[in-house]
Amino acid sequence: MKAIEEGAEHNVGRPARNSLKERFKLLRLREEVGMTSLEHDAQAEDGAIPAVASPDAVDDKDQPPLMSPTIQMPLSPAPTINEHLPPGTVSGFSVAAEDSAVPIDWDFWQTVVNGGPQAVARTSPEELTTAIAGGIPSTIRGVIWQVLASSKNEDLETVYNELKLRGTKDELPGSSLPAAQHEVKEKESTASSRSSIRSEKSTPATSTNVAVNSPSPSVDRVDPIQEARVHAQAATDRAKRAKEDAAALGKLEKMIRRDMGSRTSYSKYAAAAGFQDGLFNVCKAYALFDEAVGYPQGMNFIIMPILFTMPEEEAFCLLVRLMNKYQLREMFIHDMPGLHLHLFQFERLLEDLEPALYVHLNRRSVTPKLYATQWFLTLFAYRLPLQLVMRVFDLILCEGLEGAILKFGMALMQKNVETLLAMNDMQALTNYLKEKLFDAYIDSSPNSKSILESGFFGSSGGSENDIYRADLLVQDACSVKLTPEMLTRYTSEWEEKTKAERARETELENLRTDTATKASQIRSLEQRAEKSDAEHIEIANELVKLKVENQDLVDENESLKGQVEELRKVAASEAANVEERMREGTEKVMQRNIEVQNENRHMEEQMAEMERELVEMKMKYAEVCCLPRWYARG
């Protein structure tokens, strides 16, 4: 009941809820009163449906009793009858197989529609769970799905109608799609930024206001040539972007059409019912609506069952809710974190509930990634017939995505435990898990009731006459002991494992970086070693040259030594001659010195004599000079 309880936080608006309520009442009137031509009467009176008082309809406290003359509401077009399709399929018969087998509890389902699944879950949770597990009646399945998911959204339907026309001749000019799309994404709690939309709207208005309201005449006028260049460049950029967008859109449409082949057991029934265009439109619209997801292969597996129950615009709204509220989007975005989480949860659940089988598969390296990836990405639609897929969707919209897909996957594993334990080859185990695991629920001897309960024949891997026991599969899935505490524990373990893996990846990245650094250092050292080797060779060559030169020097040294010895002998013989010459020269110098000293002495005596004579002369001169003065005094 997790998904239903979370749905209480989302209010889809009163008009949408009233629309679903009125549609449910008309469906009930059609079934109880037998108004098979109700649509034709409505068309004849412009949608005015004659009211018929129902004894159970007055229990609706939110709406007045159906006693007014007319009720205005749009009706979906009646399906075209195709008698060549198997009974109970989308052949256009108003009564589906499971509806014929089990009477519809109109009072209960009207309570769900009027009061909301949250109110019923609070008052009668077991009754709601039992009713969902027993299968929502096909007659009202489209309405109940939208009520459970709270997916009815007129704004989102408007966005869808604009998106599906993108790139066609009917595309609306001047569409306000970005703003509306962003508003819807805000309501759907989709992570997106409003800055780009605000900037696209505010920039032109701001520039226009500045140009109009500017009162200053001194503002420089824009050069018309420059302005023309700017406009031309802007036009070129717009044309380039438009061309790129058109090319991307064409590539997207081509990919979607290529992926719309007969890949499910009910693809041919969808084609016969005329759902191919609607399937293409919804795939294209969602790819444009959520660029982070785009169009992953397998999206048509999820959309096709929804189209069997409601118009394409409502199917688009429900798909958006599945992607966001039920976190299906996490399985398709980059790196697929949701898928890896659910595979880990499934592996842990298998380990807890079927430890022997877990060990048996683990020893042979058969992990859920090998066989359960397609289950979860397509919600089992790639292999199961449509009626079983519808039951899977019932449980998903009631209990949430992870609980439902894990329970169905575990039910399939538990049903085949003995067969799987008896197989030892990895390839055989993998093939069986991919192709034969669902055969355990084939009814080998179906009776008429089983055929009616099956609803749709066939599978992609087996005979088209195989009848599956849908109720048994759903009962087994609902009986799987999976509690919210277990899911919380598995999620915590996954987060811890992911955190450890991220830390290990970070460590490995650091080690890679260090290794690259060391490798660079090694390369640098190798280059230096090569350079050193080259230098060593050069030094060795120089050493050889030096040795040769040294030998030459040695020879030269020997020659010089001989010359020195000869010079020593010459010097020794010449020493005596030099000493004699020096002695003779010394004696001559000494003799000359004595002569000079004698001459100096004689000259000194002469100078002394001359000094005495000078003194005597000065005395006489003084006496001569003093006589006149003396005479004068006397």
Contacts in CASP RR format, 6 or more apart in sequence:
PFRMAT RR
TARGET T0000
AUTHOR 0000-0000-0000
METHOD contacts of the structure
MODEL  1
MKAIEEGAEHNVGRPARNSLKERFKLLRLREEVGMTSLEHDAQAEDGAIP
AVASPDAVDDKDQPPLMSPTIQMPLSPAPTINEHLPPGTVSGFSVAAEDS
AVPIDWDFWQTVVNGGPQAVARTSPEELTTAIAGGIPSTIRGVIWQVLAS
SKNEDLETVYNELKLRGTKDELPGSSLPAAQHEVKEKESTASSRSSIRSE
KSTPATSTNVAVNSPSPSVDRVDPIQEARVHAQAATDRAKRAKEDAAALG
KLEKMIRRDMGSRTSYSKYAAAAGFQDGLFNVCKAYALFDEAVGYPQGMN
FIIMPILFTMPEEEAFCLLVRLMNKYQLREMFIHDMPGLHLHLFQFERLL
EDLEPALYVHLNRRSVTPKLYATQWFLTLFAYRLPLQLVMRVFDLILCEG
LEGAILKFGMALMQKNVETLLAMNDMQALTNYLKEKLFDAYIDSSPNSKS
ILESGFFGSSGGSENDIYRADLLVQDACSVKLTPEMLTRYTSEWEEKTKA
ERARETELENLRTDTATKASQIRSLEQRAEKSDAEHIEIANELVKLKVEN
QDLVDENESLKGQVEELRKVAASEAANVEERMREGTEKVMQRNIEVQNEN
RHMEEQMAEMERELVEMKMKYAEVCCLPRWYARG
1 121 0 8 1.000
1 125 0 8 1.000
1 128 0 8 1.000
1 129 0 8 1.000
1 398 0 8 1.000
1 399 0 8 1.000
2 399 0 8 1.000
2 400 0 8 1.000
2 403 0 8 1.000
2 484 0 8 1.000
3 148 0 8 1.000
3 149 0 8 1.000
3 325 0 8 1.000
3 326 0 8 1.000
3 396 0 8 1.000
3 397 0 8 1.000
3 398 0 8 1.000
3 399 0 8 1.000
3 400 0 8 1.000
3 401 0 8 1.000
4 117 0 8 1.000
4 118 0 8 1.000
4 121 0 8 1.000
4 128 0 8 1.000
4 148 0 8 1.000
4 398 0 8 1.000
5 118 0 8 1.000
5 121 0 8 1.000
6 325 0 8 1.000
7 117 0 8 1.000
7 118 0 8 1.000
7 149 0 8 1.000
7 150 0 8 1.000
7 325 0 8 1.000
8 118 0 8 1.000
10 150 0 8 1.000
10 325 0 8 1.000
11 150 0 8 1.000
12 150 0 8 1.000
12 151 0 8 1.000
12 152 0 8 1.000
12 153 0 8 1.000
15 154 0 8 1.000
16 152 0 8 1.000
16 153 0 8 1.000
16 154 0 8 1.000
17 152 0 8 1.000
18 63 0 8 1.000
19 73 0 8 1.000
19 152 0 8 1.000
20 113 0 8 1.000
20 143 0 8 1.000
20 146 0 8 1.000
20 147 0 8 1.000
20 152 0 8 1.000
21 60 0 8 1.000
21 62 0 8 1.000
21 63 0 8 1.000
21 113 0 8 1.000
21 114 0 8 1.000
22 71 0 8 1.000
22 73 0 8 1.000
23 73 0 8 1.000
23 143 0 8 1.000
24 109 0 8 1.000
24 110 0 8 1.000
24 113 0 8 1.000
24 140 0 8 1.000
24 143 0 8 1.000
25 54 0 8 1.000
25 57 0 8 1.000
25 60 0 8 1.000
25 66 0 8 1.000
25 71 0 8 1.000
25 110 0 8 1.000
26 38 0 8 1.000
26 49 0 8 1.000
26 71 0 8 1.000
26 73 0 8 1.000
26 75 0 8 1.000
27 139 0 8 1.000
27 140 0 8 1.000
27 143 0 8 1.000
28 54 0 8 1.000
28 56 0 8 1.000
28 57 0 8 1.000
28 106 0 8 1.000
28 110 0 8 1.000
29 35 0 8 1.000
29 38 0 8 1.000
29 52 0 8 1.000
29 54 0 8 1.000
29 66 0 8 1.000
30 36 0 8 1.000
30 38 0 8 1.000
30 94 0 8 1.000
31 104 0 8 1.000
31 106 0 8 1.000
31 139 0 8 1.000
32 54 0 8 1.000
32 106 0 8 1.000
33 52 0 8 1.000
33 54 0 8 1.000
35 41 0 8 1.000
35 52 0 8 1.000
36 94 0 8 1.000
38 49 0 8 1.000
38 75 0 8 1.000
39 75 0 8 1.000
39 77 0 8 1.000
39 78 0 8 1.000
41 49 0 8 1.000
41 50 0 8 1.000
42 48 0 8 1.000
42 49 0 8 1.000
42 75 0 8 1.000
45 70 0 8 1.000
47 72 0 8 1.000
47 73 0 8 1.000
47 74 0 8 1.000
47 75 0 8 1.000
48 70 0 8 1.000
48 71 0 8 1.000
48 72 0 8 1.000
49 70 0 8 1.000
49 71 0 8 1.000
49 72 0 8 1.000
49 73 0 8 1.000
49 75 0 8 1.000
50 69 0 8 1.000
50 70 0 8 1.000
51 66 0 8 1.000
51 67 0 8 1.000
51 68 0 8 1.000
51 69 0 8 1.000
51 70 0 8 1.000
51 71 0 8 1.000
52 66 0 8 1.000
53 65 0 8 1.000
53 66 0 8 1.000
53 67 0 8 1.000
54 66 0 8 1.000
56 106 0 8 1.000
56 107 0 8 1.000
56 110 0 8 1.000
57 65 0 8 1.000
57 66 0 8 1.000
57 110 0 8 1.000
58 65 0 8 1.000
59 107 0 8 1.000
59 110 0 8 1.000
59 111 0 8 1.000
60 110 0 8 1.000
60 114 0 8 1.000
61 114 0 8 1.000
62 114 0 8 1.000
62 115 0 8 1.000
63 114 0 8 1.000
76 310 0 8 1.000
76 311 0 8 1.000
79 90 0 8 1.000
79 92 0 8 1.000
79 273 0 8 1.000
80 92 0 8 1.000
80 273 0 8 1.000
81 91 0 8 1.000
81 92 0 8 1.000
81 93 0 8 1.000
82 91 0 8 1.000
82 92 0 8 1.000
82 272 0 8 1.000
82 273 0 8 1.000
83 91 0 8 1.000
84 91 0 8 1.000
84 272 0 8 1.000
85 91 0 8 1.000
85 269 0 8 1.000
85 272 0 8 1.000
86 455 0 8 1.000
86 456 0 8 1.000
86 457 0 8 1.000
87 93 0 8 1.000
87 97 0 8 1.000
87 451 0 8 1.000
87 452 0 8 1.000
87 455 0 8 1.000
88 96 0 8 1.000
88 97 0 8 1.000
88 452 0 8 1.000
88 455 0 8 1.000
88 456 0 8 1.000
89 266 0 8 1.000
89 269 0 8 1.000
89 386 0 8 1.000
89 455 0 8 1.000
89 456 0 8 1.000
89 457 0 8 1.000
90 269 0 8 1.000
90 270 0 8 1.000
90 272 0 8 1.000
90 273 0 8 1.000
90 308 0 8 1.000
92 273 0 8 1.000
94 139 0 8 1.000
95 139 0 8 1.000
96 137 0 8 1.000
96 138 0 8 1.000
96 139 0 8 1.000
96 455 0 8 1.000
97 138 0 8 1.000
97 387 0 8 1.000
97 451 0 8 1.000
97 452 0 8 1.000
97 453 0 8 1.000
97 454 0 8 1.000
97 455 0 8 1.000
98 135 0 8 1.000
98 137 0 8 1.000
98 138 0 8 1.000
98 387 0 8 1.000
98 452 0 8 1.000
98 453 0 8 1.000
98 455 0 8 1.000
98 470 0 8 1.000
99 137 0 8 1.000
99 138 0 8 1.000
99 139 0 8 1.000
100 452 0 8 1.000
101 449 0 8 1.000
101 452 0 8 1.000
101 453 0 8 1.000
102 134 0 8 1.000
102 137 0 8 1.000
104 137 0 8 1.000
104 139 0 8 1.000
104 140 0 8 1.000
105 131 0 8 1.000
108 127 0 8 1.000
108 131 0 8 1.000
109 131 0 8 1.000
109 136 0 8 1.000
109 137 0 8 1.000
109 140 0 8 1.000
109 144 0 8 1.000
111 120 0 8 1.000
112 120 0 8 1.000
112 128 0 8 1.000
112 144 0 8 1.000
112 147 0 8 1.000
113 143 0 8 1.000
113 144 0 8 1.000
113 147 0 8 1.000
116 147 0 8 1.000
117 128 0 8 1.000
117 147 0 8 1.000
117 148 0 8 1.000
117 398 0 8 1.000
120 127 0 8 1.000
120 128 0 8 1.000
121 128 0 8 1.000
128 398 0 8 1.000
129 398 0 8 1.000
129 478 0 8 1.000
132 394 0 8 1.000
132 395 0 8 1.000
132 398 0 8 1.000
132 399 0 8 1.000
133 394 0 8 1.000
133 395 0 8 1.000
133 474 0 8 1.000
133 475 0 8 1.000
133 478 0 8 1.000
134 391 0 8 1.000
134 394 0 8 1.000
134 471 0 8 1.000
134 474 0 8 1.000
135 390 0 8 1.000
135 391 0 8 1.000
135 394 0 8 1.000
135 474 0 8 1.000
136 144 0 8 1.000
136 145 0 8 1.000
136 390 0 8 1.000
136 394 0 8 1.000
138 309 0 8 1.000
138 390 0 8 1.000
141 309 0 8 1.000
141 390 0 8 1.000
141 394 0 8 1.000
142 309 0 8 1.000
142 310 0 8 1.000
142 314 0 8 1.000
145 151 0 8 1.000
145 306 0 8 1.000
145 309 0 8 1.000
145 310 0 8 1.000
145 318 0 8 1.000
145 393 0 8 1.000
145 394 0 8 1.000
145 397 0 8 1.000
146 152 0 8 1.000
146 310 0 8 1.000
146 314 0 8 1.000
146 317 0 8 1.000
146 318 0 8 1.000
148 397 0 8 1.000
148 398 0 8 1.000
149 318 0 8 1.000
149 321 0 8 1.000
149 322 0 8 1.000
149 325 0 8 1.000
149 326 0 8 1.000
149 397 0 8 1.000
150 321 0 8 1.000
150 325 0 8 1.000
151 314 0 8 1.000
151 317 0 8 1.000
151 318 0 8 1.000
151 320 0 8 1.000
151 321 0 8 1.000
152 314 0 8 1.000
152 317 0 8 1.000
153 184 0 8 1.000
153 187 0 8 1.000
153 317 0 8 1.000
153 320 0 8 1.000
155 180 0 8 1.000
155 183 0 8 1.000
155 184 0 8 1.000
155 187 0 8 1.000
156 184 0 8 1.000
156 187 0 8 1.000
156 188 0 8 1.000
156 316 0 8 1.000
156 317 0 8 1.000
156 320 0 8 1.000
157 313 0 8 1.000
157 314 0 8 1.000
157 316 0 8 1.000
157 317 0 8 1.000
158 180 0 8 1.000
159 177 0 8 1.000
159 180 0 8 1.000
159 181 0 8 1.000
159 184 0 8 1.000
159 285 0 8 1.000
159 289 0 8 1.000
160 282 0 8 1.000
160 285 0 8 1.000
160 289 0 8 1.000
160 312 0 8 1.000
160 313 0 8 1.000
160 316 0 8 1.000
160 317 0 8 1.000
161 313 0 8 1.000
162 172 0 8 1.000
162 175 0 8 1.000
162 177 0 8 1.000
162 180 0 8 1.000
163 177 0 8 1.000
163 181 0 8 1.000
163 284 0 8 1.000
163 285 0 8 1.000
163 288 0 8 1.000
163 289 0 8 1.000
164 281 0 8 1.000
164 282 0 8 1.000
164 284 0 8 1.000
164 285 0 8 1.000
164 312 0 8 1.000
165 171 0 8 1.000
165 172 0 8 1.000
166 249 0 8 1.000
166 284 0 8 1.000
166 288 0 8 1.000
167 246 0 8 1.000
167 249 0 8 1.000
178 197 0 8 1.000
178 200 0 8 1.000
179 197 0 8 1.000
179 201 0 8 1.000
181 289 0 8 1.000
182 192 0 8 1.000
182 194 0 8 1.000
182 197 0 8 1.000
184 320 0 8 1.000
185 192 0 8 1.000
185 289 0 8 1.000
186 192 0 8 1.000
186 194 0 8 1.000
188 320 0 8 1.000
188 321 0 8 1.000
188 324 0 8 1.000
188 325 0 8 1.000
189 324 0 8 1.000
189 325 0 8 1.000
190 290 0 8 1.000
190 324 0 8 1.000
249 288 0 8 1.000
252 284 0 8 1.000
252 287 0 8 1.000
252 288 0 8 1.000
252 294 0 8 1.000
252 295 0 8 1.000
253 280 0 8 1.000
253 284 0 8 1.000
255 295 0 8 1.000
256 280 0 8 1.000
256 283 0 8 1.000
256 284 0 8 1.000
256 287 0 8 1.000
256 295 0 8 1.000
256 300 0 8 1.000
257 280 0 8 1.000
259 295 0 8 1.000
259 297 0 8 1.000
259 298 0 8 1.000
259 299 0 8 1.000
259 300 0 8 1.000
260 276 0 8 1.000
260 279 0 8 1.000
260 280 0 8 1.000
260 283 0 8 1.000
260 300 0 8 1.000
261 267 0 8 1.000
262 268 0 8 1.000
262 271 0 8 1.000
263 300 0 8 1.000
263 301 0 8 1.000
263 382 0 8 1.000
263 460 0 8 1.000
264 301 0 8 1.000
264 304 0 8 1.000
264 381 0 8 1.000
264 382 0 8 1.000
264 386 0 8 1.000
264 460 0 8 1.000
265 383 0 8 1.000
265 384 0 8 1.000
265 385 0 8 1.000
265 386 0 8 1.000
265 456 0 8 1.000
265 457 0 8 1.000
265 458 0 8 1.000
265 459 0 8 1.000
265 460 0 8 1.000
265 464 0 8 1.000
266 304 0 8 1.000
266 385 0 8 1.000
266 386 0 8 1.000
266 389 0 8 1.000
266 456 0 8 1.000
267 304 0 8 1.000
269 386 0 8 1.000
269 456 0 8 1.000
270 276 0 8 1.000
270 279 0 8 1.000
270 304 0 8 1.000
270 307 0 8 1.000
270 308 0 8 1.000
273 308 0 8 1.000
275 304 0 8 1.000
275 307 0 8 1.000
275 308 0 8 1.000
278 307 0 8 1.000
278 312 0 8 1.000
279 300 0 8 1.000
279 303 0 8 1.000
279 304 0 8 1.000
279 307 0 8 1.000
281 312 0 8 1.000
282 303 0 8 1.000
282 306 0 8 1.000
282 307 0 8 1.000
282 312 0 8 1.000
282 315 0 8 1.000
282 316 0 8 1.000
282 319 0 8 1.000
283 295 0 8 1.000
283 299 0 8 1.000
283 300 0 8 1.000
283 303 0 8 1.000
284 295 0 8 1.000
285 316 0 8 1.000
286 293 0 8 1.000
286 294 0 8 1.000
286 295 0 8 1.000
286 299 0 8 1.000
286 303 0 8 1.000
286 316 0 8 1.000
286 319 0 8 1.000
286 320 0 8 1.000
286 323 0 8 1.000
287 293 0 8 1.000
287 294 0 8 1.000
287 295 0 8 1.000
288 294 0 8 1.000
289 320 0 8 1.000
290 320 0 8 1.000
290 323 0 8 1.000
290 329 0 8 1.000
292 329 0 8 1.000
292 333 0 8 1.000
292 334 0 8 1.000
293 323 0 8 1.000
293 329 0 8 1.000
293 332 0 8 1.000
293 333 0 8 1.000
294 332 0 8 1.000
296 332 0 8 1.000
296 377 0 8 1.000
298 377 0 8 1.000
298 378 0 8 1.000
298 382 0 8 1.000
299 332 0 8 1.000
301 377 0 8 1.000
301 378 0 8 1.000
301 379 0 8 1.000
301 381 0 8 1.000
301 382 0 8 1.000
302 319 0 8 1.000
302 322 0 8 1.000
302 328 0 8 1.000
302 378 0 8 1.000
302 379 0 8 1.000
302 381 0 8 1.000
303 315 0 8 1.000
303 319 0 8 1.000
304 381 0 8 1.000
305 381 0 8 1.000
305 386 0 8 1.000
305 389 0 8 1.000
305 390 0 8 1.000
305 393 0 8 1.000
306 315 0 8 1.000
306 318 0 8 1.000
306 319 0 8 1.000
306 393 0 8 1.000
307 315 0 8 1.000
308 386 0 8 1.000
308 390 0 8 1.000
309 315 0 8 1.000
309 390 0 8 1.000
310 318 0 8 1.000
322 328 0 8 1.000
322 396 0 8 1.000
322 401 0 8 1.000
323 329 0 8 1.000
323 332 0 8 1.000
326 396 0 8 1.000
326 397 0 8 1.000
326 400 0 8 1.000
326 401 0 8 1.000
327 338 0 8 1.000
327 401 0 8 1.000
327 402 0 8 1.000
328 401 0 8 1.000
330 336 0 8 1.000
330 337 0 8 1.000
330 338 0 8 1.000
330 339 0 8 1.000
330 341 0 8 1.000
331 338 0 8 1.000
331 339 0 8 1.000
331 342 0 8 1.000
331 376 0 8 1.000
331 377 0 8 1.000
332 377 0 8 1.000
339 373 0 8 1.000
339 376 0 8 1.000
339 377 0 8 1.000
340 494 0 8 1.000
341 402 0 8 1.000
341 491 0 8 1.000
341 494 0 8 1.000
342 376 0 8 1.000
342 402 0 8 1.000
342 405 0 8 1.000
342 406 0 8 1.000
343 367 0 8 1.000
343 368 0 8 1.000
343 369 0 8 1.000
343 372 0 8 1.000
343 373 0 8 1.000
343 376 0 8 1.000
344 490 0 8 1.000
344 493 0 8 1.000
344 494 0 8 1.000
344 497 0 8 1.000
345 402 0 8 1.000
345 406 0 8 1.000
345 487 0 8 1.000
345 490 0 8 1.000
345 491 0 8 1.000
345 494 0 8 1.000
346 368 0 8 1.000
346 372 0 8 1.000
346 406 0 8 1.000
346 409 0 8 1.000
346 410 0 8 1.000
347 358 0 8 1.000
347 367 0 8 1.000
347 368 0 8 1.000
348 490 0 8 1.000
348 493 0 8 1.000
349 406 0 8 1.000
349 410 0 8 1.000
349 480 0 8 1.000
349 482 0 8 1.000
349 486 0 8 1.000
349 490 0 8 1.000
350 357 0 8 1.000
350 358 0 8 1.000
350 361 0 8 1.000
350 368 0 8 1.000
350 410 0 8 1.000
350 413 0 8 1.000
351 358 0 8 1.000
352 486 0 8 1.000
353 410 0 8 1.000
353 414 0 8 1.000
353 480 0 8 1.000
353 481 0 8 1.000
354 410 0 8 1.000
354 413 0 8 1.000
354 414 0 8 1.000
354 417 0 8 1.000
356 417 0 8 1.000
356 421 0 8 1.000
357 413 0 8 1.000
357 417 0 8 1.000
357 420 0 8 1.000
357 421 0 8 1.000
360 420 0 8 1.000
360 421 0 8 1.000
361 367 0 8 1.000
361 420 0 8 1.000
361 429 0 8 1.000
364 424 0 8 1.000
364 425 0 8 1.000
364 426 0 8 1.000
364 429 0 8 1.000
365 426 0 8 1.000
366 426 0 8 1.000
366 429 0 8 1.000
366 430 0 8 1.000
366 433 0 8 1.000
370 430 0 8 1.000
370 433 0 8 1.000
370 434 0 8 1.000
371 430 0 8 1.000
371 433 0 8 1.000
371 434 0 8 1.000
371 437 0 8 1.000
372 409 0 8 1.000
374 382 0 8 1.000
374 383 0 8 1.000
374 434 0 8 1.000
375 382 0 8 1.000
375 383 0 8 1.000
375 405 0 8 1.000
375 408 0 8 1.000
375 409 0 8 1.000
376 405 0 8 1.000
379 389 0 8 1.000
379 392 0 8 1.000
379 393 0 8 1.000
379 396 0 8 1.000
379 405 0 8 1.000
380 388 0 8 1.000
380 389 0 8 1.000
380 392 0 8 1.000
380 405 0 8 1.000
380 408 0 8 1.000
380 409 0 8 1.000
381 389 0 8 1.000
381 392 0 8 1.000
382 460 0 8 1.000
383 438 0 8 1.000
383 459 0 8 1.000
383 460 0 8 1.000
383 461 0 8 1.000
384 392 0 8 1.000
384 438 0 8 1.000
384 459 0 8 1.000
384 468 0 8 1.000
385 454 0 8 1.000
385 455 0 8 1.000
385 456 0 8 1.000
385 457 0 8 1.000
385 458 0 8 1.000
385 459 0 8 1.000
385 468 0 8 1.000
386 455 0 8 1.000
386 456 0 8 1.000
387 454 0 8 1.000
387 455 0 8 1.000
387 456 0 8 1.000
387 468 0 8 1.000
387 470 0 8 1.000
388 456 0 8 1.000
388 468 0 8 1.000
388 470 0 8 1.000
388 473 0 8 1.000
391 470 0 8 1.000
391 473 0 8 1.000
391 474 0 8 1.000
392 404 0 8 1.000
392 405 0 8 1.000
392 408 0 8 1.000
395 404 0 8 1.000
395 407 0 8 1.000
395 408 0 8 1.000
395 474 0 8 1.000
395 477 0 8 1.000
395 478 0 8 1.000
396 404 0 8 1.000
396 405 0 8 1.000
398 404 0 8 1.000
399 407 0 8 1.000
402 487 0 8 1.000
403 482 0 8 1.000
403 487 0 8 1.000
404 477 0 8 1.000
406 480 0 8 1.000
406 482 0 8 1.000
406 487 0 8 1.000
407 477 0 8 1.000
407 478 0 8 1.000
407 480 0 8 1.000
407 482 0 8 1.000
408 473 0 8 1.000
408 477 0 8 1.000
409 477 0 8 1.000
410 477 0 8 1.000
410 480 0 8 1.000
410 482 0 8 1.000
411 473 0 8 1.000
411 476 0 8 1.000
411 477 0 8 1.000
411 479 0 8 1.000
411 480 0 8 1.000
412 437 0 8 1.000
412 438 0 8 1.000
412 440 0 8 1.000
412 473 0 8 1.000
413 420 0 8 1.000
413 437 0 8 1.000
414 476 0 8 1.000
414 480 0 8 1.000
415 440 0 8 1.000
415 441 0 8 1.000
415 476 0 8 1.000
416 432 0 8 1.000
416 437 0 8 1.000
416 440 0 8 1.000
419 432 0 8 1.000
419 440 0 8 1.000
420 429 0 8 1.000
420 432 0 8 1.000
420 433 0 8 1.000
423 429 0 8 1.000
423 432 0 8 1.000
435 461 0 8 1.000
438 459 0 8 1.000
438 468 0 8 1.000
439 462 0 8 1.000
439 466 0 8 1.000
441 468 0 8 1.000
441 469 0 8 1.000
441 470 0 8 1.000
441 472 0 8 1.000
441 473 0 8 1.000
442 466 0 8 1.000
442 467 0 8 1.000
442 468 0 8 1.000
442 469 0 8 1.000
443 450 0 8 1.000
443 454 0 8 1.000
443 467 0 8 1.000
443 468 0 8 1.000
443 469 0 8 1.000
446 454 0 8 1.000
446 467 0 8 1.000
450 467 0 8 1.000
450 469 0 8 1.000
451 467 0 8 1.000
453 469 0 8 1.000
453 470 0 8 1.000
453 471 0 8 1.000
454 467 0 8 1.000
454 468 0 8 1.000
454 469 0 8 1.000
454 470 0 8 1.000
455 470 0 8 1.000
457 464 0 8 1.000
457 465 0 8 1.000
457 466 0 8 1.000
457 467 0 8 1.000
458 464 0 8 1.000
458 465 0 8 1.000
458 466 0 8 1.000
459 466 0 8 1.000
459 468 0 8 1.000
END
